[in-house]
Amino acid sequence: MKTYDLLGIGIGPFGLGLAALAEPLDDVEAVFLDQRDGFSWHAGMLIEGTTLQVPFLADLVTMADPTSQYSFLAWLKATGRLYQFYIRESFYPLRAEYDQYCRWVADQLPALRWGRQVTSVVRVADPGSPGGYLFEVSAETPGGVEKYCAKRLVLGTGTQPRLPAHLQGLDGAGPVVHTSDYLPRRAALAAAGSVTVVGSGQSAAEVYRDLLDGCGTGPGEHRVDWVTRSPRFFPMEYTKLTLEMTSPEYTDHYVGLPIEQRDVLGREQRNLYKGISGDLVDDIYDTLYRKSALGAEVPTTLLSDTEVVAARFDADGAEGAGEYVLTLRHAQLGRVAEHRTRAIVAATGYAASVPEFLAPGLVNLDHRGRYAVMRGYTVDDDRRIHVVGGEEHTHGVTAPDLGFGPWRSSVILADVTGREPYPVERRIAFQQFGLPAAQGDPQAEPAARAEPAAQVEPVETDDLEVAR
């Protein structure tokens, strides 16, 4: 059986970027597996006109290799859109453009294997390999089971849509939709007559804004409401010194903090990368203002600091058509009220978990069953299993940041090759994030690591947001 230097499981943007950076390297033979039939990035949220919240430089490869043939600018040139993008004078690509760009890159990479559902990952003895073993990966395909051997693994399995327990299993006539499935269900949502968006952040705002166009009292129009437990409809913080937190130095600082403190910071810092773009906040307000200027009351309500604590379906409501009844609790007032709606969109984020296909003891876990990720993005004692995109709880704001993905890929490929095929910047920030006397070697691993958990349980991400 052929042995690969690197085997990736899961091909999202981070896995795809790693594959693109590995492809030109003569000393890295890699293969990447994914259970889907091809690349797709948030297909349910490719709403017309929506843009990324990061500049085009935050593509798959540019921050590691600006000369790469797999850059966003290279895609624009190859598709005849470079001058149009130039004249547009915006750093922020359309979300649909980013998806098309990623598909273009994926089509060029021979290392990608689609339609492979990984079912097991185990160690197999191999005296000639470091540590005396290799990783054997089994994957189900339409043609049967395939097996692969590799010296190193990269886990990029991503997250799954999360629907809160009280929104699950509602037996009603109208749709209950997670944002990940929004576009295919948009027509059914609008036809329901009234829609309530539950959640916060960019995805909730984009869905609300999209539904707002059809909001009214005329024929074929609908009501739309937005309920969020967030204290306000907060914008993503985008000042330059704050952006320095997406840096190697801040990641060094964050990794060195106690687990409990990191968990607190993770929630406190959500507006740094999980807020709404300021332009979208303003556009929502301007749309409401424009609609209200026509003289009629706009059939919409925006409720902040309000949590949905229970839900049921009332078959006798809404003139026999039935309604969902949401029990809302206002945090500041401490009071509850009922809200009726015929359809629900849940912008309630995604849940991360450790894949079941990993053999017991293969990776290290913390006391909450999450990956215990070391500074160099490894999760095993021999530092041969890497994680991409699953380290938000250990590495902070850089983990989900598209622009920091190439930096992480550079670190992983340096580990794989024993050299730096792509230079790894150690210092990019003007500020210091700790006391000077407390700063150590920026490449050093944290001194302590949480003990492995006895049982692996799914761990939810912040349920206000869609992790990107």
DOMI-104360 format. One line per 4 residues: their letters; for each residue x, y negated, z negated of C-alpha. Coordinates in Angstrom, 1 decimal, decimal comma. Each point is the difference from the previous one (the first is absolute). Example, Ala and Ser with C-alpha at 12.3 -4.5 7.8 and 13.67 -1.06 7.14 Angstrom:
2
AS> 12,3/4,5/-7,8 | 1,4/-3,4/0,7 .
This chain:
468
MKTY> 0,0/0,0/0,0 | 1,3/-3,5/0,9 | 1,1/-2,1/-2,9 | -0,8/-3,8/0,1 .
DLLG> 2,0/-2,6/-1,9 | -3,2/-1,8/-0,9 | -3,7/1,1/0,0 | -2,7/-2,6/-0,5 .
IGIG> -3,6/0,9/-1,1 | -2,5/-2,7/0,9 | 0,3/-2,5/2,9 | -1,4/-3,3/-1,2 .
PFGL> 1,9/-3,3/0,8 | 2,7/0,8/-2,5 | 0,6/3,5/1,3 | -0,2/-1,2/3,6 .
GLAA> 2,5/-2,8/-0,7 | 2,4/2,5/-1,6 | -0,4/2,3/3,0 | 0,7/-2,9/2,4 .
LAEP> 3,2/-1,0/-1,9 | 1,2/3,7/-0,2 | -0,6/0,7/3,7 | 3,2/-1,8/1,4 .
LDDV> 2,3/1,6/-2,6 | 2,1/2,8/1,3 | 0,7/1,5/-3,5 | -3,7/0,2/-1,0 .
EAVF> -2,3/2,7/1,4 | -3,4/-0,8/-1,3 | -3,6/1,3/0,4 | -3,2/-1,6/-1,3 .
LDQR> -3,3/1,8/-0,6 | -3,5/-1,4/-0,2 | -3,4/1,8/-0,1 | -1,7/-2,6/2,2 .
DGFS> -0,1/0,2/3,8 | 1,9/-3,3/0,4 | 0,9/-3,2/-1,6 | -2,8/-2,2/-1,4 .
WHAG> 0,3/-2,9/-2,4 | -3,1/-1,0/-2,0 | -2,3/0,6/3,1 | -3,1/-0,7/-2,0 .
MLIE> 1,3/-3,6/-0,8 | 1,2/-1,1/3,4 | -2,6/-2,8/0,1 | 0,4/-2,3/2,9 .
GTTL> 2,2/-3,1/-0,8 | 1,4/1,3/-3,3 | 3,7/-0,4/-0,4 | 2,8/1,4/-2,1 .
QVPF> 0,9/-1,8/-3,2 | 3,7/0,3/0,9 | 2,0/-1,5/2,9 | 0,8/2,0/3,1 .
LADL> 3,6/0,4/-1,3 | -1,6/2,5/-2,5 | -0,3/2,6/2,7 | 1,3/3,6/-0,1 .
VTMA> 3,7/-0,7/0,6 | 1,0/-3,7/0,4 | 1,1/-0,7/-3,6 | 2,4/3,0/0,3 .
DPTS> 1,0/-0,4/3,6 | -1,0/-3,2/1,9 | 1,3/1,6/3,2 | -2,1/3,1/-0,2 .
QYSF> -1,9/1,0/3,1 | -3,0/0,8/-2,3 | -0,6/-3,6/-1,2 | -3,3/-1,8/0,3 .
LAWL> 1,6/-2,5/2,4 | 1,2/2,9/2,1 | -3,6/1,2/0,2 | -1,2/-3,4/1,0 .
KATG> 2,6/-0,1/2,8 | -0,9/3,5/1,2 | -3,7/-0,8/0,1 | 0,4/-3,5/1,6 .
RLYQ> -1,3/-1,9/-3,0 | 3,2/-1,6/-1,2 | -0,7/-3,5/1,5 | -3,6/0,1/-1,1 .
FYIR> 1,1/0,7/-3,6 | 2,6/-2,7/0,3 | -2,6/-2,6/1,2 | -2,4/1,1/-2,8 .
ESFY> 2,6/-1,3/-2,6 | -1,0/2,2/-2,8 | 2,3/2,2/-2,0 | -2,9/2,4/-0,9 .
PLRA> -1,0/2,7/2,5 | -3,6/1,1/0,4 | -0,6/3,2/-2,0 | -1,1/1,7/3,2 .
EYDQ> 3,3/-1,0/1,6 | 1,9/1,5/-2,8 | -1,9/3,3/0,4 | 0,7/0,0/3,8 .
YCRW> 3,7/-0,8/-0,7 | 0,3/2,9/-2,4 | -1,7/2,4/2,5 | 2,5/-1,2/2,7 .
VADQ> 2,9/0,8/-2,3 | -1,5/3,4/-1,0 | -0,4/1,0/3,7 | 3,8/-0,5/0,5 .
LPAL> 1,3/2,1/-2,9 | 0,6/3,7/0,7 | 0,5/0,8/-3,7 | -3,7/-0,5/-0,8 .
RWGR> -2,2/3,1/-0,3 | -3,8/-0,6/-0,1 | -2,7/2,5/-1,0 | 2,2/1,6/-2,7 .
QVTS> -1,7/0,3/-3,4 | 2,6/0,8/-2,6 | -1,1/2,7/-2,3 | 3,2/0,8/-2,1 .
VVRV> 3,4/-1,3/-0,7 | 2,4/2,3/-1,9 | 3,7/0,4/-0,5 | 1,8/2,9/1,7 .
ADPG> 3,4/1,2/-0,8 | 2,8/-1,0/2,4 | 3,6/0,3/-1,4 | 1,4/-2,3/2,7 .
SPGG> -2,2/-3,0/-0,9 | 0,5/-2,5/-2,8 | -1,4/1,4/-3,2 | -0,3/3,4/1,7 .
YLFE> -3,5/-0,5/1,4 | -2,0/-1,5/2,8 | -3,6/-1,1/0,1 | -2,5/2,2/1,9 .
VSAE> -3,1/-1,7/1,2 | -3,0/1,9/1,3 | -2,6/-1,8/2,2 | -3,3/1,2/1,5 .
TPGG> -0,6/-0,8/3,7 | -2,6/0,9/2,5 | 2,4/2,6/1,3 | 0,8/1,5/-3,4 .
VEKY> 2,4/-0,6/-2,9 | 3,4/-1,7/0,7 | 3,0/0,0/-2,3 | 2,7/-2,6/-0,2 .
CAKR> 3,3/-0,2/-2,0 | 1,6/-3,2/-1,1 | 2,8/-1,3/-2,3 | -2,1/-3,0/-1,1 .
LVLG> -3,6/-0,9/-0,2 | -1,9/-3,3/0,3 | -3,5/-0,1/-1,5 | -2,2/-2,6/1,6 .
TGTQ> -3,4/1,4/-0,4 | -1,7/-3,3/-0,9 | -3,2/-0,3/-1,9 | -3,7/0,9/0,4 .
PRLP> -3,1/-2,3/-0,1 | -1,3/-0,3/-3,5 | -3,7/-0,2/-0,8 | -0,9/-0,7/-3,7 .
AHLQ> -2,0/2,8/-1,7 | -3,1/-2,1/-0,3 | -0,1/-0,6/3,8 | 0,5/3,7/0,9 .
GLDG> -2,9/2,3/0,8 | -2,6/-2,8/0,3 | -3,0/1,6/1,8 | -1,3/-2,9/1,9 .
AGPV> -1,2/-1,1/3,4 | 2,6/-2,7/0,6 | 3,7/0,5/0,5 | 2,6/0,0/-2,8 .
VHTS> 3,3/-0,7/1,8 | 3,6/-0,3/-1,1 | 1,9/-2,7/1,9 | 2,2/2,6/1,7 .
DYLP> -3,2/1,1/1,9 | -1,4/-3,5/0,5 | 0,1/-0,5/3,8 | -1,7/3,2/1,0 .
RRAA> -2,8/-0,8/-2,5 | -0,3/-3,7/0,6 | -3,1/0,2/2,2 | -1,8/2,2/-2,6 .
LAAA> 1,0/-2,4/-2,8 | -1,4/-3,0/1,8 | -3,2/1,8/0,9 | -0,6/0,8/-3,6 .
GSVT> -1,2/-3,6/-0,6 | 2,2/-0,7/-3,1 | 3,6/1,0/-0,8 | 2,0/-0,4/-3,1 .
VVGS> 3,8/0,0/0,1 | 1,5/1,4/-3,2 | 3,7/-0,7/-0,6 | 2,7/-2,7/0,5 .
GQSA> 3,0/-0,9/2,1 | 0,6/-0,3/3,7 | -2,2/3,0/1,1 | -3,0/-1,2/-1,9 .
AEVY> 0,4/-3,5/1,3 | 0,4/1,2/3,6 | -3,2/2,1/-0,2 | -2,0/-2,7/-1,7 .
RDLL> 1,2/-2,6/2,6 | -0,9/2,4/2,8 | -3,5/0,7/-1,4 | -0,5/-3,7/-0,6 .
DGCG> -0,3/-0,7/3,7 | -3,3/1,9/0,0 | -1,2/-1,3/-3,3 | -3,3/-1,8/0,2 .
TGPG> -3,8/0,3/-0,2 | -0,8/0,3/3,7 | -0,9/3,2/1,9 | 2,9/2,5/0,0 .
EHRV> 1,9/-2,0/-2,7 | 0,9/1,2/-3,4 | 0,9/-1,0/-3,5 | 3,6/0,5/-1,3 .
DWVT> 1,2/-0,2/-3,6 | 3,5/0,4/-1,5 | 0,7/1,3/-3,5 | 3,5/0,1/-1,4 .
RSPR> 1,2/0,7/-3,5 | 3,0/-2,2/0,7 | -0,2/-3,3/-2,0 | 0,0/-2,0/3,3 .
FFPM> 0,4/0,4/3,7 | 3,7/-0,4/-0,3 | 2,3/-0,7/3,0 | 3,2/1,9/0,5 .
EYTK> 2,9/-2,0/-1,5 | 2,3/-0,9/2,9 | 2,6/-2,6/-1,4 | 3,6/0,7/1,0 .
LTLE> 1,5/0,5/-3,5 | -2,8/2,5/-0,7 | 0,7/1,8/3,3 | 3,5/0,5/-1,3 .
MTSP> -1,6/2,7/-2,2 | 0,0/2,2/3,1 | 3,7/0,3/-0,4 | 2,6/2,6/-1,0 .
EYTD> 0,8/-2,0/-3,1 | -3,5/-0,1/-1,3 | -0,5/3,7/0,8 | 3,2/0,7/-2,1 .
HYVG> -1,5/-2,0/-2,8 | -3,4/1,6/0,2 | 1,3/3,6/0,2 | 2,0/-0,6/-3,2 .
LPIE> -3,1/-1,0/-2,1 | -1,8/2,4/-2,3 | -2,9/1,9/1,7 | -2,6/-1,6/-2,2 .
QRDV> 1,2/-3,5/0,9 | 0,1/0,9/3,7 | -3,7/1,2/-0,2 | -1,0/-3,3/-1,5 .
LGRE> 1,9/-2,1/2,5 | -1,5/2,1/2,8 | -3,4/-1,4/-0,8 | 1,1/-3,5/-0,9 .
QRNL> 1,8/-0,3/3,4 | -2,8/1,2/2,2 | -0,5/-3,5/1,4 | 3,5/0,0/1,4 .
YKGI> -0,9/2,5/2,6 | -3,6/1,0/-0,4 | -1,7/-3,3/0,2 | -1,9/-1,6/2,9 .
SGDL> 1,8/-2,1/2,6 | -0,6/-3,7/-0,7 | -1,2/-0,5/3,6 | -2,7/2,7/-0,4 .
VDDI> -1,2/-1,6/-3,3 | -0,4/-3,3/1,7 | -1,7/1,6/3,0 | -2,5/1,6/-2,2 .
YDTL> -0,8/-3,3/-1,7 | -0,2/-1,8/3,3 | -2,4/2,6/1,4 | -2,2/-0,3/-3,0 .
YRKS> 0,1/-3,8/0,3 | -0,9/0,1/3,7 | -2,9/2,4/-0,6 | -1,3/-2,1/-2,9 .
ALGA> 0,1/-3,1/2,2 | -2,8/1,3/2,1 | -2,3/-0,7/-2,9 | -1,1/3,5/-1,0 .
EVPT> 1,5/1,8/-3,1 | 2,6/2,5/1,0 | -1,1/3,5/-1,2 | 3,1/0,9/-1,9 .
TLLS> 1,4/0,1/-3,5 | 3,7/0,1/-1,1 | 0,5/1,4/-3,5 | 3,4/0,0/-1,6 .
DTEV> 1,1/1,5/-3,4 | -2,9/2,5/0,5 | 0,4/3,7/0,0 | -2,3/2,7/1,3 .
VAAR> -0,4/2,4/-3,0 | -2,8/2,2/1,3 | -2,0/0,7/3,2 | -3,1/1,8/1,0 .
FDAD> -2,4/0,3/2,9 | -3,6/-1,2/-0,3 | -2,1/1,7/2,7 | -3,0/-2,2/-0,7 .
GAEG> 1,9/-3,3/0,4 | 0,0/-2,3/3,0 | -3,5/0,7/1,3 | 0,5/3,8/-0,1 .
AGEY> 3,3/0,0/1,9 | 2,0/0,4/-3,3 | 2,8/-2,1/-1,5 | 3,1/0,6/-2,0 .
VLTL> -0,1/-1,5/-3,5 | 3,4/-1,1/-1,2 | 0,5/-0,8/-3,7 | 2,3/-3,0/-0,3 .
RHAQ> 1,9/-1,0/-3,1 | 1,5/-3,5/-0,2 | 3,3/0,1/-2,0 | -0,1/-3,5/-1,4 .
LGRV> -3,7/0,0/-1,0 | -0,1/3,7/-1,0 | -3,4/0,3/1,5 | -1,4/2,4/2,6 .
AEHR> -2,5/-0,5/2,8 | -1,4/2,1/2,9 | 0,8/-0,7/3,7 | -2,0/1,5/2,8 .
TRAI> 1,4/0,8/3,5 | -0,6/2,3/2,9 | 3,6/0,7/0,8 | 3,4/-0,1/-1,7 .
VAAT> 3,6/-0,5/1,2 | 2,6/1,1/-2,6 | 3,2/-1,9/0,3 | 1,3/2,1/-2,9 .
GYAA> 3,4/0,9/1,1 | 1,8/3,3/0,4 | 1,1/2,8/-2,4 | 3,6/1,3/0,0 .
SVPE> 0,8/3,5/-1,1 | 2,9/2,5/0,2 | -0,7/2,4/2,9 | -1,2/3,5/-1,0 .
FLAP> 2,3/1,6/2,6 | 3,1/-0,8/-2,1 | 1,3/3,0/-2,0 | -0,2/-0,4/-3,8 .
GLVN> 3,1/-1,7/-1,4 | 1,2/-1,2/3,5 | -0,4/-3,7/-1,0 | 0,2/-1,9/-3,2 .
LDHR> -3,1/-1,6/-1,4 | -0,7/-2,6/-2,7 | -2,4/0,4/-2,9 | -2,9/-1,0/2,2 .
GRYA> 0,7/2,5/2,7 | 1,5/-2,5/2,4 | 3,2/0,3/1,9 | 3,0/-0,9/-2,3 .
VMRG> 1,8/-1,9/2,8 | 3,6/-0,9/-0,5 | 1,5/-3,2/1,3 | 1,2/1,6/3,2 .
YTVD> -3,6/1,3/0,7 | 0,7/3,6/-1,0 | -2,2/2,1/-2,2 | 2,1/3,1/-0,8 .
DDRR> 3,1/0,7/-2,0 | 2,1/0,7/3,0 | -1,2/-3,2/1,7 | -0,9/1,7/3,2 .
IHVV> -3,8/-0,7/0,0 | -0,8/-3,6/0,9 | -3,3/-1,9/-0,3 | -1,2/-2,8/2,3 .
GGEE> -3,0/-2,0/-1,0 | -0,8/1,9/-3,2 | 2,1/-1,9/-2,4 | -2,0/-3,1/-0,8 .
HTHG> -0,2/0,9/-3,7 | 3,8/0,3/-0,2 | 1,3/-2,5/2,6 | -2,7/-2,7/-0,2 .
VTAP> -1,0/-2,4/2,8 | 2,6/1,2/2,5 | -1,6/3,5/0,2 | -3,0/-0,9/2,2 .
DLGF> 1,6/-2,9/1,8 | 0,3/0,7/3,7 | 3,1/-2,3/0,4 | 1,9/1,9/-2,7 .
GPWR> -0,6/3,4/1,6 | 3,0/-0,3/2,3 | 2,3/-0,8/-3,0 | -1,2/3,2/-1,8 .
SSVI> 0,5/2,0/3,2 | 3,6/-1,4/0,2 | 0,6/1,2/-3,6 | -1,4/3,5/0,8 .
LADV> 2,0/0,3/3,2 | 3,2/-1,1/-1,8 | -0,7/2,9/-2,4 | -0,5/2,4/2,8 .
TGRE> 3,1/-0,9/2,0 | 2,4/-1,0/-2,8 | 0,5/-3,4/1,8 | -2,0/-3,1/0,8 .
PYPV> -1,2/0,3/3,5 | -2,1/-3,1/-0,8 | 1,6/-2,4/-2,4 | -1,8/-0,1/-3,4 .
ERRI> -0,2/-3,5/-1,4 | 0,5/0,0/-3,8 | -0,6/-3,7/-0,7 | -2,5/-2,3/1,9 .
AFQQ> -1,6/-2,1/-2,8 | 1,1/-3,3/-1,3 | -1,5/0,7/-3,4 | 0,9/2,5/-2,7 .
FGLP> -2,7/2,2/-1,5 | 1,7/0,9/-3,3 | 2,6/-1,4/-2,3 | 3,5/-0,1/1,7 .
AAQG> 1,5/2,0/-2,9 | -2,6/2,7/0,5 | 0,6/0,5/3,7 | 1,9/3,1/1,0 .
DPQA> 1,0/1,6/3,3 | -2,9/-0,6/2,4 | 0,5/3,5/1,4 | -0,1/1,7/-3,3 .
EPAA> -2,9/2,3/-0,8 | -2,2/-0,7/-3,1 | 1,5/1,6/-3,1 | -3,2/1,8/-1,0 .
RAEP> -2,6/1,9/1,8 | -3,3/1,2/-1,3 | -0,4/3,7/-0,8 | -1,9/2,0/2,6 .
AAQV> -3,7/0,3/-0,8 | -1,5/3,4/-0,7 | -2,8/-0,4/2,5 | -0,4/-1,9/3,2 .
EPVE> -3,2/-2,1/0,2 | -1,0/-2,6/2,6 | 0,9/-3,5/-1,0 | -2,0/-3,0/1,2 .
TDDL> 1,4/-3,1/1,4 | -1,5/-3,4/-1,0 | -3,6/0,6/0,9 | -0,5/-3,6/1,0 .
EVAR> 2,1/0,3/3,0 | 0,9/1,9/3,1 | 3,7/0,8/-0,2 | 1,6/-0,8/3,3 .
